[in-house]
């Protein structure tokens, strides 16, 4: 497999690992106090941090307990570690497969040999076939 074909996948995995790293670093920051968000628009489908006409104020906070947040952080850490292990294993498999022929694709068969043919049809003579096999 050409290295160019795996580059987008490797970049995608690197981005996931980077985001997971940021997610794990975020809990070090103390939890923010509840924020007020405004539900706006005639159908109430848009949200804003600033008051809007006919907007309804909503208080948004994280209802999880400290234990629940810690548990979620542990899960994120384990998943990041597993993702890294899987990426390392995939890279090892790809490195081992470099230079190997593709599965299911066989090399060309040797040219047809007809002992009674003079070679005029593109077939090998007996001497040419012996030389081809010896190579």
C-alpha positions as CSV (number, residue, x, y, z in Angstrom):
1,X,0.0,0.0,0.0
2,X,1.5,3.4,-1.0
3,X,2.4,5.6,1.9
4,X,0.2,8.4,0.4
5,X,-2.9,6.2,0.9
6,X,-2.4,6.0,4.6
7,X,-1.4,9.6,5.2
8,X,-5.0,10.9,5.5
9,X,-5.9,8.1,7.9
10,X,-2.8,8.8,10.0
11,X,-3.6,12.5,10.1
12,X,-7.2,11.7,11.2
13,X,-6.0,9.5,14.0
14,X,-3.5,12.1,15.1
15,X,-6.3,14.6,15.3
16,X,-8.4,12.3,17.4
17,X,-5.5,11.7,19.7
18,X,-4.8,15.4,20.0
19,X,-8.5,16.2,20.8
20,X,-8.5,13.4,23.4
21,X,-5.4,14.9,24.9
22,X,-7.1,18.3,25.1
23,X,-10.2,16.7,26.6
24,X,-8.0,15.0,29.3
25,X,-6.2,18.3,30.0
26,X,-9.5,20.2,30.3
27,X,-10.5,18.7,33.7
28,X,-7.5,20.4,35.3
29,X,-9.3,23.7,34.9
30,X,-11.9,24.2,37.6
31,X,-15.5,23.8,36.5
32,X,-17.0,27.0,35.2
33,X,-20.0,28.5,37.0
34,X,-23.4,28.0,35.3
35,X,-23.9,30.1,32.2
36,X,-27.0,31.7,30.8
37,X,-27.8,30.9,27.3
38,X,-30.7,32.4,25.4
39,X,-33.1,30.4,23.2
40,X,-34.0,32.7,20.3
41,X,-36.0,32.8,17.1
42,X,-39.7,32.3,16.4
43,X,-39.3,28.5,16.5
44,X,-36.8,28.5,19.4
45,X,-34.2,26.6,17.4
46,X,-31.3,29.1,17.7
47,X,-29.2,29.8,20.8
48,X,-27.1,32.8,21.8
49,X,-24.9,33.9,24.6
50,X,-26.4,37.4,24.4
51,X,-30.0,38.3,25.0
52,X,-32.3,38.4,22.0
53,X,-35.8,39.7,21.2
54,X,-38.4,37.2,22.5
55,X,-35.5,35.1,23.8
56,X,-36.0,32.7,26.7
57,X,-33.1,32.5,29.2
58,X,-31.8,29.1,30.0
59,X,-29.3,28.2,32.7
60,X,-26.7,25.7,31.5
61,X,-24.5,23.8,33.8
62,X,-22.9,20.4,34.1
63,X,-25.1,18.3,36.3
64,X,-22.6,15.6,36.8
65,X,-21.0,15.0,40.2
66,X,-17.2,15.2,40.7
67,X,-17.1,11.4,40.8
68,X,-19.0,11.2,37.5
69,X,-16.6,13.7,35.9
70,X,-13.6,11.7,37.2
71,X,-15.1,8.5,35.8
72,X,-15.6,10.1,32.4
73,X,-12.0,11.4,32.4
74,X,-10.8,7.8,33.2
75,X,-12.8,6.4,30.3
76,X,-11.3,9.1,28.0
77,X,-7.8,8.2,29.2
78,X,-8.3,4.5,28.6
79,X,-9.8,5.1,25.1
80,X,-6.9,7.4,24.2
81,X,-4.4,4.7,25.3
82,X,-6.3,2.0,23.3
83,X,-6.4,4.3,20.2
84,X,-2.7,4.8,20.5
85,X,-2.1,1.0,20.9
86,X,-4.3,0.3,17.8
87,X,-2.5,2.9,15.8
88,X,0.9,1.5,16.7
89,X,-0.2,-2.1,15.9
90,X,-1.5,-0.9,12.5
91,X,1.7,0.9,11.7
92,X,3.7,-2.3,12.5
93,X,1.4,-4.4,10.3
94,X,1.8,-1.9,7.5
95,X,5.6,-1.8,7.9
96,X,5.7,-5.6,7.8
97,X,3.6,-5.7,4.6
98,X,5.7,-3.2,2.7
99,X,7.2,-4.8,-0.4
100,X,4.9,-7.9,-0.2
101,X,2.9,-8.8,-3.2
102,X,-0.8,-8.1,-3.0
103,X,-2.9,-11.0,-1.8
104,X,-4.7,-12.9,-4.6
105,X,-2.5,-11.5,-7.3
106,X,-0.2,-14.1,-8.8
107,X,2.9,-13.4,-10.8
108,X,2.7,-13.9,-14.6
109,X,2.9,-17.6,-15.6
110,X,5.9,-18.5,-17.7
111,X,5.5,-18.2,-21.4
112,X,3.9,-21.1,-23.2
113,X,6.3,-23.7,-24.5
114,X,5.6,-25.9,-27.5
115,X,8.4,-28.3,-28.3
116,X,7.3,-28.6,-31.9
117,X,6.9,-24.9,-32.5
118,X,9.8,-22.9,-34.1
119,X,9.0,-19.8,-32.0
120,X,7.4,-18.0,-34.8
121,X,4.2,-17.4,-32.9
122,X,5.9,-15.7,-30.0
123,X,6.3,-18.9,-28.0
124,X,9.7,-19.8,-26.5
125,X,11.9,-22.4,-28.0
126,X,13.2,-25.2,-25.7
127,X,16.5,-23.4,-25.2
128,X,14.8,-20.1,-24.4
129,X,12.5,-21.8,-21.9
130,X,15.4,-23.4,-20.1
131,X,17.1,-20.0,-19.9
132,X,13.9,-18.3,-18.7
133,X,13.5,-21.0,-15.9
134,X,17.1,-20.7,-14.9
135,X,16.8,-17.0,-14.3
